[in-house]
Amino acid sequence: MIDALQDENKAINIPGFYDDVEVLSKKERAEMAKAPFSHEAYCKALDIKNTMGEEGYSTPERGSIRPSLDVNGIWGGYTGEGAKTVIASKAYAKISMRLVPNQDPHKITTLFTKHFNSLAPKGTTVKVTPHHGGEPAVTPVDSIGYLAASDAYEKSFGVKPIPVRSGGSIPIVAMFEKELGLKTVLMGFGLDSDAIHSPDEHYGLFNYYKGIETIPYFFEAFAKRMK
């Protein structure tokens, strides 16, 4: 059942899943592609031999402009020490989906539930328990906030930033936009190698001090662009 959630091209095989997905222009994808990326270094950092994903998109694009469906955990039957000749009566899986702009988490939950139930063999009972969802959001690269942030990074690091999208779970960003009518600028200074959320998560002092240096530049640039 889980395997059937993707087709042979690694696209998500849920009817209606892609209906509202924002499709980026070739120009914006080309701008994103200017960001340095080494497939070999990426695989080495993750200790994997290769990558896979939706056909027609690069590895960075699959993690940013395209939605995903992931199995975060799966278990069932006897899992203790030694052997036990029992036939499992229940199986469980944790599944998450990263959404992109225009997708609605409630709609996606409904589509998933309906489709997953349709995949169940006769005599099987399926129970889908939604946990939580967050509205997707993106900050336009022509907004004052983004341009001010770009100015600040360029002044601090000496290099003009390349606009790329990045997946993450910060639902309050969409809430700010909905309730206040404001776009949020998220200014990060960490590295992929910082092992975020892991037991050995760390943060280099160089980037820490660069953050202290860059934020005032942002306020300065924002004030100038607001005039």
C-alpha positions in Angstrom: 0.0 0.0 0.0 2.8 2.4 0.9 4.8 1.5 -2.2 1.8 2.3 -4.4 1.8 5.9 -3.2 4.5 6.6 -5.8 4.6 5.7 -9.4 7.5 4.4 -11.5 8.8 8.0 -12.0 8.8 8.6 -8.2 5.9 11.1 -8.5 3.3 11.0 -5.7 0.5 8.7 -6.9 -2.5 10.3 -5.1 -5.3 11.7 -7.4 -5.4 15.5 -7.1 -2.2 15.8 -5.1 -0.5 18.1 -7.6 -3.6 20.1 -8.7 -2.7 23.2 -6.7 1.1 23.0 -6.8 2.8 26.2 -7.9 4.9 25.6 -11.0 8.0 27.7 -11.2 9.1 29.3 -14.5 12.2 28.1 -16.3 13.8 31.5 -15.5 13.3 31.1 -11.7 14.6 27.4 -11.9 17.6 28.6 -13.8 18.3 31.2 -11.1 18.1 28.6 -8.4 20.4 26.3 -10.4 23.2 28.9 -10.1 23.7 27.9 -6.4 26.7 25.7 -6.1 25.8 22.0 -5.7 27.9 18.9 -5.7 26.0 15.6 -6.0 29.1 13.7 -4.9 29.6 15.9 -1.8 25.9 15.7 -1.0 25.9 11.9 -1.1 29.1 11.8 1.0 27.7 14.1 3.6 24.6 12.0 4.0 26.6 8.7 3.7 24.4 7.5 0.8 25.4 6.0 -2.6 22.9 7.9 -4.7 19.8 10.0 -4.7 16.4 9.4 -6.1 13.2 11.3 -6.5 10.6 12.8 -8.9 11.8 12.5 -12.5 12.5 15.8 -14.3 13.8 17.7 -11.2 17.2 18.0 -9.7 18.0 17.0 -6.1 17.9 20.6 -4.8 14.6 21.2 -6.6 13.1 18.0 -5.1 13.8 19.4 -1.6 12.4 22.9 -2.3 9.9 23.6 -5.1 8.3 20.1 -5.2 6.1 18.5 -2.6 7.2 15.2 -1.0 5.8 12.1 0.7 8.0 10.3 3.2 7.7 7.3 5.4 9.1 8.4 8.7 8.6 5.0 10.5 7.0 1.6 10.0 6.5 -1.3 12.4 4.2 -4.2 13.1 4.1 -7.8 14.5 6.6 -9.2 17.0 9.7 -7.1 17.4 11.2 -8.5 20.6 14.3 -10.7 20.9 14.4 -14.1 19.4 11.8 -15.8 17.2 8.0 -16.0 17.7 5.8 -17.7 15.2 2.9 -15.2 15.3 1.1 -13.6 12.4 0.9 -9.9 12.8 -2.7 -8.6 13.0 -1.7 -4.9 12.8 0.9 -2.8 11.0 1.6 0.9 11.5 3.4 3.7 9.6 4.1 7.3 10.1 3.9 9.3 6.9 4.5 13.0 6.3 4.1 15.2 3.3 6.0 18.4 2.7 3.8 20.9 0.9 4.6 23.8 -1.4 2.7 27.1 -2.0 -1.0 26.8 -2.9 -1.4 23.4 -1.4 -3.9 23.1 1.5 -3.0 20.6 4.3 -6.6 19.8 5.0 -7.3 19.0 1.4 -4.2 16.9 1.1 -5.1 15.0 4.2 -8.5 14.2 2.7 -7.0 13.1 -0.6 -4.4 10.9 1.1 -7.0 9.3 3.4 -9.4 8.5 0.5 -6.6 7.1 -1.7 -4.9 5.1 1.0 -8.2 3.4 2.0 -8.8 2.5 -1.7 -5.5 0.6 -1.7 -6.4 -1.7 1.2 -6.9 -5.4 0.3 -10.3 -6.9 1.0 -10.7 -7.8 4.6 -8.3 -5.1 5.8 -9.3 -2.2 8.0 -7.5 1.1 7.6 -7.4 3.9 10.1 -5.7 7.2 9.2 -5.0 9.5 12.1 -4.0 13.1 11.1 -1.5 14.7 13.5 -0.9 18.3 12.3 -0.4 20.4 9.2 1.0 23.8 8.3 0.1 26.1 5.5 3.0 26.6 3.0 4.4 30.0 2.4 7.1 31.7 0.2 8.6 35.2 0.3 8.7 36.8 -3.2 12.2 37.7 -4.4 11.0 41.1 -5.5 9.6 42.1 -2.1 11.2 44.8 0.0 12.0 42.4 2.8 13.8 39.9 0.6 15.7 42.6 -1.3 16.8 44.2 2.0 18.0 40.8 3.3 19.9 40.3 0.0 21.6 43.7 0.4 22.6 42.8 4.0 24.1 39.5 3.1 26.0 40.9 0.2 27.4 43.7 2.4 28.3 41.2 5.2 29.7 38.3 3.1 30.8 40.1 0.0 28.7 37.9 -2.3 25.3 38.5 -3.8 22.9 35.7 -2.5 21.2 33.3 -4.9 17.5 33.0 -4.3 16.7 29.3 -3.6 13.7 27.8 -1.8 14.1 25.5 1.2 11.6 23.2 2.8 10.9 23.5 6.5 8.2 23.3 9.1 7.5 26.8 10.5 3.7 27.1 10.4 3.6 30.5 12.1 5.0 32.1 9.0 1.8 31.4 7.1 -0.2 32.6 10.1 1.6 35.9 10.1 0.8 36.3 6.4 -2.9 35.4 6.9 -3.5 37.5 10.1 -1.2 40.4 9.5 -1.0 40.5 5.7 2.8 40.5 5.9 5.5 38.4 4.3 8.2 37.0 6.6 11.9 37.1 6.0 13.8 34.2 7.5 17.5 34.9 7.7 19.6 31.8 8.4 23.3 31.6 9.2 23.7 27.9 9.8 25.3 25.3 7.5 24.1 22.0 6.2 26.9 20.4 8.1 25.5 21.7 11.5 23.4 18.5 11.9 20.3 20.5 12.9 18.0 18.7 15.3 20.5 15.9 15.7 22.2 14.9 19.0 25.4 16.4 17.8 23.9 19.7 16.5 26.4 22.5 16.5 26.8 26.0 15.3 30.1 27.7 14.3 31.2 30.9 16.0 32.1 32.4 12.6 28.5 32.3 11.4 27.2 33.4 14.8 29.3 36.6 14.6 28.3 37.0 11.0 24.7 36.9 12.0 25.3 39.7 14.6 27.0 41.7 11.8 24.3 41.1 9.1 21.1 41.8 11.0 21.8 45.5 11.5 22.7 45.8 7.8 19.2 44.3 7.1 17.4 47.0 9.2 19.5 49.7 7.5 18.7 48.3 4.0 15.0 47.8 4.8 14.7 51.4 6.0 16.4 52.7 2.8 14.1 50.7 0.6 11.0 51.8 2.5 11.7 55.5 1.7 
